[in-house]
């Protein structure tokens, strides 16, 4: 019943960072004989790069077949609801995919179900060793290093991208390190059909990250023990800042109220905005195929919260959530060694570099990440952001809390289109978010 209850908590979550992927293992360095077997893999469909995605699936299936003799069966989901429905059904029924690729912010919810294999030293050895991964990517594999269920697959720290030509014309050297300073730059860069910021207010996954980041920078981690802190003044200030860019400061295209991140990236890539906020290295594939190739750079996002010129007492200079994809193995799987072999293949140096070339995500494998960094110095700010990243609260309630933060934006979009969100409306939305978040935390505590 605890598992069912926790899955109920997760049912409402918007699994932005959630993807799903493969299975495979290595038996302590030896080969695994999977002849006649099929490993079931659940993974999110990549519709933006559909051809590359199909090619990658075929390549991995062929490599896995050669190594183990086993076939791969890829199942895909189109959206978060499809994905969560599959996870719920499989976990409750005790059958389904052998391996799931889950986003980092969903890992605490997956852990709380108790439905996935814990990685002891033996299991880590089977996937190539825990020490092969970038240390920061392990920050949300479990509540501590002795209770980990997730193997890092990709690393997607958040940064901003800026148009170097537009900055030069405006007499600006580089992006500011405070949110207030960045806004002043955005105002200077706005005009003649160009806006300072590009961001998607209708994106399913990104808006809550602004509130989380700014609140943490101001000293509020959003969860304090078993208490939610979504109605804290630091969170209100974050939303006022985020909404104000569009309605008060007018440094964002008014159409952005209906944009997702893909549309925001296209706007930046067309040269119609000077900065793309809360983006990742995966955008490089898009930007390098556009008119701004060679005319943009990445930078760490501001680490000083709105309304401050320096880090406040108790604040945290966080630049990004720990973001990316993790791989987990279902306890019900009868192919756990084969699953570990697949994970070892997927996280090998060569395959991590290949995935980076196709999709832009940074490797979680430390050696591969170093090779990618050495080959492309422009990624240095992305790696710097990774070093300043912080994990979201490790609680099974986080999924609902993430949704609650997202819903504040969803509920405000009509008002944003009309010119602005009133103070009373924002207060009401935050009170609802606080109530929902606290209820989820209470359920999670009762399920332990």
C-alpha positions as CSV (number, residue, x, y, z in Angstrom):
1,X,0.0,0.0,0.0
2,X,2.9,2.3,0.7
3,X,4.1,1.8,-2.9
4,X,0.6,2.5,-4.2
5,X,0.3,5.6,-2.1
6,X,3.6,7.0,-3.3
7,X,2.7,6.3,-6.9
8,X,-0.5,8.2,-6.2
9,X,1.6,11.1,-5.0
10,X,3.6,10.9,-8.2
11,X,0.6,10.6,-10.4
12,X,0.1,14.3,-10.7
13,X,3.7,15.2,-11.3
14,X,4.9,16.9,-14.4
15,X,8.0,14.8,-15.1
16,X,10.0,17.4,-17.0
17,X,13.3,15.9,-16.3
18,X,12.0,12.4,-16.7
19,X,13.1,10.3,-19.6
20,X,13.3,6.5,-19.8
21,X,16.0,4.3,-21.2
22,X,17.8,1.0,-21.5
23,X,18.9,-2.0,-19.6
24,X,22.0,-4.0,-19.3
25,X,24.8,-5.2,-17.1
26,X,28.1,-6.8,-16.8
27,X,28.8,-9.7,-14.4
28,X,31.8,-8.2,-12.6
29,X,33.8,-7.5,-15.7
30,X,32.9,-10.7,-17.5
31,X,30.4,-11.1,-20.3
32,X,26.7,-11.9,-19.9
33,X,25.1,-14.6,-22.0
34,X,21.7,-13.2,-23.0
35,X,21.2,-15.5,-25.9
36,X,17.5,-15.9,-26.6
37,X,16.5,-13.2,-24.2
38,X,15.1,-9.7,-24.7
39,X,15.7,-6.8,-22.5
40,X,12.7,-4.4,-22.2
41,X,13.7,-0.7,-22.2
42,X,11.4,2.2,-21.5
43,X,12.5,5.5,-22.9
44,X,11.0,8.9,-23.8
45,X,10.6,9.5,-27.6
46,X,12.9,12.3,-28.9
47,X,10.6,14.0,-31.4
48,X,12.9,17.0,-31.9
49,X,15.6,14.7,-33.3
50,X,13.6,11.8,-34.4
51,X,16.0,10.5,-37.1
52,X,19.0,10.6,-34.8
53,X,16.9,8.9,-32.1
54,X,16.0,6.0,-34.4
55,X,19.6,5.7,-35.5
56,X,20.9,5.7,-31.9
57,X,18.4,3.0,-30.9
58,X,19.5,0.8,-33.8
59,X,23.1,1.3,-33.0
60,X,22.7,0.5,-29.3
61,X,20.6,-2.6,-30.1
62,X,23.3,-3.9,-32.5
63,X,26.1,-3.2,-30.0
64,X,24.2,-4.9,-27.2
65,X,23.4,-7.9,-29.4
66,X,27.1,-8.3,-30.2
67,X,28.1,-8.1,-26.6
68,X,25.4,-10.2,-24.9
69,X,23.5,-12.1,-27.6
70,X,20.3,-10.5,-26.3
71,X,17.8,-8.3,-28.1
72,X,16.6,-4.9,-27.0
73,X,12.9,-4.0,-27.0
74,X,12.4,-0.2,-26.8
75,X,9.2,1.1,-25.5
76,X,8.6,4.8,-25.8
77,X,6.2,7.3,-24.3
78,X,5.1,10.5,-25.8
79,X,4.6,12.6,-22.7
80,X,4.8,12.6,-18.9
81,X,1.3,11.1,-18.5
82,X,2.1,8.2,-20.8
83,X,5.3,7.6,-18.9
84,X,3.9,7.8,-15.5
85,X,1.0,5.5,-16.5
86,X,3.5,2.9,-17.6
87,X,5.5,3.2,-14.4
88,X,2.5,2.9,-12.2
89,X,1.1,-0.1,-14.1
90,X,4.5,-1.9,-14.2
91,X,5.4,-1.3,-10.6
92,X,2.0,-2.3,-9.2
93,X,1.8,-5.4,-11.4
94,X,5.4,-6.4,-10.9
95,X,6.1,-6.8,-14.6
96,X,7.1,-4.6,-17.5
97,X,10.3,-2.8,-18.6
98,X,13.5,-4.1,-17.0
99,X,15.2,-0.6,-17.0
100,X,13.8,2.9,-16.9
101,X,15.6,6.1,-17.7
102,X,14.3,8.6,-15.2
103,X,15.0,12.3,-14.9
104,X,17.0,13.4,-11.8
105,X,14.0,15.3,-10.2
106,X,11.9,12.1,-10.4
107,X,14.6,9.9,-8.9
108,X,13.5,10.6,-5.3
109,X,9.9,9.5,-6.2
110,X,11.2,6.4,-7.9
111,X,13.4,5.6,-4.8
112,X,10.4,6.1,-2.4
113,X,8.4,3.4,-4.1
114,X,11.0,0.7,-3.1
115,X,10.5,-0.9,-6.5
116,X,14.0,-0.4,-7.9
117,X,17.3,-2.2,-7.2
118,X,19.7,-0.7,-4.7
119,X,23.2,-0.5,-5.9
120,X,25.7,-2.1,-3.5
121,X,29.4,-2.4,-4.4
122,X,28.7,-5.6,-6.4
123,X,26.1,-3.9,-8.5
124,X,28.3,-0.8,-9.1
125,X,31.1,-3.1,-10.2
126,X,28.7,-4.7,-12.7
127,X,28.0,-1.3,-14.4
128,X,31.7,-0.4,-14.5
129,X,32.2,1.1,-11.1
130,X,30.8,4.1,-9.2
131,X,34.1,6.0,-9.6
132,X,33.7,6.2,-13.4
133,X,31.1,9.0,-13.0
134,X,31.4,12.7,-12.6
135,X,30.9,13.1,-8.8
136,X,28.2,15.8,-9.0
137,X,26.0,13.5,-11.2
138,X,25.8,11.1,-8.3
139,X,24.3,13.7,-6.0
140,X,20.7,12.5,-6.6
141,X,21.3,8.8,-7.1
142,X,19.9,8.2,-3.6
143,X,19.4,9.9,-0.3
144,X,23.0,9.0,0.6
145,X,25.9,7.0,-0.9
146,X,24.8,3.8,0.8
147,X,21.2,3.9,-0.5
148,X,21.5,4.5,-4.3
149,X,19.2,3.2,-6.9
150,X,20.1,5.4,-9.9
151,X,23.1,5.3,-12.3
152,X,23.9,8.6,-14.0
153,X,23.4,8.6,-17.8
154,X,23.4,12.2,-18.9
155,X,24.3,15.5,-17.3
156,X,22.3,18.7,-18.2
157,X,23.3,21.6,-16.0
158,X,21.5,24.8,-16.8
159,X,23.2,27.9,-18.2
160,X,22.3,30.9,-20.3
161,X,23.3,31.4,-23.9
162,X,24.1,35.0,-25.1
163,X,24.5,36.5,-28.6
164,X,28.0,37.9,-28.6
165,X,27.3,40.2,-31.6
166,X,24.4,41.9,-29.8
167,X,26.4,42.2,-26.6
168,X,29.3,43.8,-28.5
169,X,27.0,46.3,-30.2
170,X,25.5,47.2,-26.8
171,X,28.9,47.7,-25.3
172,X,28.4,44.8,-22.9
173,X,31.4,42.5,-22.2
174,X,29.6,39.5,-20.7
175,X,26.4,38.5,-18.7
176,X,26.1,39.9,-15.2
177,X,26.4,37.6,-12.2
178,X,23.4,38.9,-10.3
179,X,19.8,38.7,-11.5
180,X,19.3,42.5,-11.1
181,X,22.4,43.1,-13.1
182,X,21.3,40.7,-15.8
183,X,17.9,42.5,-16.0
184,X,19.6,45.9,-16.5
185,X,21.6,44.3,-19.4
186,X,18.4,42.9,-20.9
187,X,16.8,46.3,-20.8
188,X,19.8,47.8,-22.7
189,X,19.6,44.9,-25.2
190,X,15.9,45.3,-25.9
191,X,14.8,47.3,-28.9
192,X,14.6,47.3,-32.7
193,X,12.7,44.0,-32.8
194,X,15.1,42.3,-30.3
195,X,14.3,41.3,-26.8
196,X,16.8,40.8,-23.9
197,X,15.5,37.4,-22.8
198,X,14.1,34.4,-24.5
199,X,12.3,31.9,-22.2
200,X,9.1,29.8,-22.5
201,X,6.4,30.5,-20.0
202,X,4.2,27.7,-21.3
203,X,7.0,25.1,-21.1
204,X,6.0,22.0,-19.1
205,X,9.3,21.6,-17.3
206,X,11.4,24.8,-17.0
207,X,9.4,27.6,-15.3
208,X,9.5,26.1,-11.8
209,X,13.3,25.9,-12.0
210,X,13.5,29.8,-11.9
211,X,11.6,29.8,-8.6
212,X,13.6,27.0,-7.1
213,X,16.9,28.6,-8.1
214,X,16.2,32.1,-6.9
215,X,14.7,30.8,-3.6
216,X,17.7,28.6,-2.9
217,X,20.0,31.5,-3.7
218,X,18.1,33.5,-1.1
219,X,18.5,30.8,1.5
220,X,15.3,28.9,1.1
221,X,15.7,25.2,0.0
222,X,11.8,24.9,-0.2
223,X,11.8,21.9,2.1
224,X,12.8,22.2,5.8
225,X,12.6,18.8,7.4
226,X,9.0,17.8,6.9
227,X,7.9,21.4,6.3
228,X,7.2,22.9,2.9
229,X,8.3,26.5,2.3
230,X,6.6,27.5,-0.9
231,X,4.7,30.4,0.6
232,X,7.9,32.0,1.8
233,X,8.7,35.6,0.7
234,X,11.7,34.3,-1.2
235,X,9.5,32.3,-3.5
236,X,7.1,35.2,-4.0
237,X,10.0,37.4,-5.0
238,X,11.2,34.8,-7.5
239,X,7.8,34.7,-9.2
240,X,7.5,38.5,-9.2
241,X,10.9,38.7,-10.9
242,X,10.1,36.0,-13.4
243,X,6.7,37.4,-14.3
244,X,8.0,40.9,-14.3
245,X,10.4,40.3,-17.1
246,X,7.4,39.8,-19.3
247,X,4.9,42.3,-18.0
248,X,6.7,45.1,-16.2
249,X,10.2,45.2,-17.6
250,X,9.1,44.1,-21.1
251,X,12.4,42.4,-21.9
252,X,10.7,39.3,-23.2
253,X,8.6,38.9,-26.3
254,X,4.9,39.1,-25.3
255,X,4.4,35.9,-27.4
256,X,6.6,34.0,-25.0
257,X,3.6,33.6,-22.6
258,X,2.6,30.8,-25.0
259,X,6.1,29.5,-25.8
260,X,7.7,26.3,-24.8
261,X,11.5,26.1,-24.6
262,X,11.9,24.8,-28.2
263,X,10.2,28.0,-29.4
264,X,12.3,30.2,-27.1
265,X,15.4,28.5,-28.5
266,X,14.3,29.1,-32.1
267,X,13.8,32.8,-31.2
268,X,17.3,33.1,-29.8
269,X,18.7,31.1,-32.8
270,X,17.1,33.6,-35.2
271,X,18.8,36.5,-33.5
272,X,15.6,38.0,-32.2
273,X,16.7,37.8,-28.5
274,X,20.0,38.5,-26.9
275,X,19.9,35.8,-24.2
276,X,18.3,32.3,-23.9
277,X,17.8,31.6,-20.2
278,X,17.8,28.2,-18.4
279,X,19.1,26.2,-21.4
280,X,21.5,23.3,-21.5
281,X,24.4,22.1,-23.6
282,X,21.9,20.1,-25.7
283,X,20.9,23.4,-27.3
284,X,24.3,23.6,-29.0
285,X,23.1,21.2,-31.7
286,X,20.3,23.6,-32.5
287,X,22.3,26.8,-32.3
288,X,25.2,25.5,-34.4
289,X,22.7,24.7,-37.2
290,X,21.4,28.2,-37.2
291,X,22.4,31.7,-38.2
292,X,24.0,32.4,-34.9
293,X,26.7,29.7,-35.2
294,X,29.9,31.2,-34.0
295,X,28.0,34.2,-32.6
296,X,27.0,32.9,-29.2
297,X,28.5,31.7,-26.0
298,X,27.3,30.0,-22.8
299,X,27.7,31.6,-19.3
300,X,26.8,30.5,-15.8
301,X,23.5,32.0,-14.8
302,X,23.4,34.6,-12.0
303,X,24.0,33.1,-8.5
304,X,22.9,36.2,-6.5
305,X,19.1,36.4,-6.0
306,X,16.8,39.2,-7.1
307,X,16.9,42.3,-5.0
308,X,20.5,41.7,-3.9
309,X,23.9,42.8,-5.1
310,X,25.8,40.2,-3.1
311,X,25.0,36.8,-1.7
312,X,22.8,37.2,1.4
313,X,23.6,35.6,4.7
314,X,22.4,32.0,4.5
315,X,22.1,32.1,0.8
316,X,23.5,29.5,-1.6
317,X,25.4,30.4,-4.8
318,X,23.6,27.6,-6.8
319,X,23.5,28.0,-10.6
320,X,21.4,25.0,-11.5
321,X,19.6,21.9,-10.3
322,X,21.5,18.7,-10.7
323,X,19.8,17.8,-13.9
324,X,20.0,15.0,-16.4
325,X,18.8,11.4,-16.8
326,X,19.4,8.4,-14.5
327,X,19.0,4.7,-15.1
328,X,17.2,2.4,-12.7
329,X,16.5,-1.3,-12.7
330,X,13.2,-2.8,-11.7
331,X,13.3,-5.2,-8.8
332,X,10.8,-7.5,-10.5
333,X,13.2,-7.9,-13.5
334,X,14.5,-11.4,-14.1
335,X,17.2,-9.9,-16.3
336,X,19.1,-7.8,-13.7
337,X,22.6,-8.9,-14.8
338,X,21.6,-8.3,-18.4
339,X,20.3,-4.9,-17.4
340,X,23.5,-4.0,-15.7
341,X,25.4,-5.0,-18.9
342,X,23.3,-2.6,-20.8
343,X,23.9,0.2,-18.4
344,X,27.6,-0.5,-18.6
345,X,27.5,-0.2,-22.4
346,X,25.4,3.0,-22.3
347,X,27.8,4.7,-19.8
348,X,31.0,3.6,-21.5
349,X,33.4,6.3,-22.7
350,X,32.7,5.8,-26.4
351,X,28.9,5.6,-26.1
352,X,28.7,8.6,-23.9
353,X,30.7,10.6,-26.4
354,X,28.6,9.3,-29.2
355,X,25.4,10.4,-27.4
356,X,26.8,13.8,-26.8
357,X,27.5,14.3,-30.5
358,X,24.0,13.2,-31.4
359,X,22.0,15.1,-28.8
360,X,24.3,17.5,-27.0
361,X,23.8,16.2,-23.5
362,X,27.0,16.1,-21.5
363,X,28.4,12.7,-20.4
364,X,28.0,11.5,-16.9
365,X,31.1,9.4,-17.4
366,X,34.0,11.4,-16.1
367,X,36.6,10.3,-18.7
368,X,34.1,11.0,-21.5
369,X,33.2,14.4,-20.0
370,X,36.8,15.4,-19.9
371,X,37.3,14.4,-23.6
372,X,34.2,16.4,-24.6
373,X,35.4,19.4,-22.5
374,X,38.9,19.3,-24.0
375,X,37.5,19.1,-27.5
376,X,35.2,22.0,-27.1
377,X,36.3,24.9,-24.8
378,X,33.0,26.6,-25.3
379,X,31.4,24.1,-22.9
380,X,33.6,25.3,-20.0
381,X,30.8,27.5,-18.5
382,X,28.4,24.5,-18.7
383,X,30.8,22.4,-16.7
384,X,31.3,25.3,-14.3
385,X,27.6,25.4,-13.7
386,X,27.6,21.6,-13.0
387,X,30.1,22.2,-10.3
388,X,27.7,24.8,-8.7
389,X,24.6,22.7,-9.1
390,X,22.5,21.5,-6.2
391,X,20.1,18.6,-6.0
392,X,16.4,19.1,-5.5
393,X,15.1,17.9,-2.1
394,X,15.4,14.1,-1.9
395,X,11.8,13.3,-0.9
396,X,9.1,11.2,-2.5
397,X,6.9,14.3,-2.3
398,X,9.1,16.3,-4.6
399,X,7.2,15.4,-7.7
400,X,4.1,17.0,-6.3
401,X,6.0,20.0,-5.1
402,X,7.5,20.5,-8.6
403,X,4.0,20.3,-10.0
404,X,2.8,22.8,-7.5
405,X,5.5,25.3,-8.5
406,X,4.6,24.7,-12.1
407,X,0.9,25.3,-11.5
408,X,1.6,28.8,-10.1
409,X,2.8,29.7,-13.7
410,X,0.0,27.7,-15.4
411,X,-2.6,29.5,-13.3
412,X,-1.0,32.9,-14.0
413,X,-0.7,32.7,-17.8
414,X,-4.0,34.2,-18.6
415,X,-3.2,37.2,-16.3
416,X,0.3,37.4,-17.9
417,X,-1.3,37.7,-21.3
418,X,-3.5,40.5,-20.0
419,X,-0.7,42.5,-18.6
420,X,0.2,41.2,-15.2
421,X,-0.5,39.0,-12.2
422,X,-2.0,40.9,-9.2
423,X,-0.4,40.6,-5.8
424,X,-3.5,38.9,-4.4
425,X,-3.7,36.4,-7.2
426,X,0.0,35.5,-6.7
427,X,-0.5,35.2,-3.0
428,X,-3.5,32.9,-3.6
429,X,-1.6,30.7,-6.0
430,X,1.3,30.3,-3.6
431,X,-1.1,29.5,-0.7
432,X,-2.6,26.7,-2.9
433,X,0.9,25.5,-3.8
434,X,2.0,25.5,-0.2
435,X,-1.1,23.5,0.9
436,X,-0.6,20.9,-1.9
437,X,3.1,20.6,-1.2
438,X,2.6,20.2,2.6
439,X,0.0,17.5,2.0
440,X,2.4,15.6,-0.2
441,X,5.2,15.9,2.4
442,X,2.8,14.6,5.1
443,X,1.8,11.6,2.9
444,X,5.4,10.8,2.2
445,X,6.2,10.9,5.9
446,X,3.3,8.6,6.8
447,X,4.4,6.1,4.2
448,X,7.9,5.6,5.7
